[in-house]
């Protein structure tokens, strides 16, 4: 593969990862606390639902980019013969995608139903589950980033 193509694939991979990690950090560390502090019930639940609905759609696109570019880059790095940081990134990325899938089709689906039925207690509970899963994925993403940098 030519250097410009490799650099473009790597850039797409990094941009998709930065979008996902940065978005999770923004939502859980900034948007959620601000919504809870500035708005009265049920507005924080409605705002977070609308924000997550948009964000999760874009994350699905980012995951497709990460998966396609990751498979390509993994092969270029030697596959099973790659350095340990690359294996951590591959395994960790798949684990993060599974957490995303659980979040999207579990707690977010409950949040969506609770907003539609205006069951705010259920919505609050679903948001609590989402917060935990986002924090798990954010932590995993930071660990993966450190492993890749240290094991590169």
Secondary structure, 3 states (H helix, E strand, C coil): CCHHHHHHHHHHHHHHHHHHHHHHHHHHHHHHHHHHHHCCCCHHHHHHHHHHHHHHHHHHHHHHHHHHHHHHHHHHCCHHHCCHHHHHHHHHHHHHHHHHHHHHHCHHHHHHHHHHHCCHHHHHHHHHHHHHHHHHHHHHHHHHHHHHHHCC
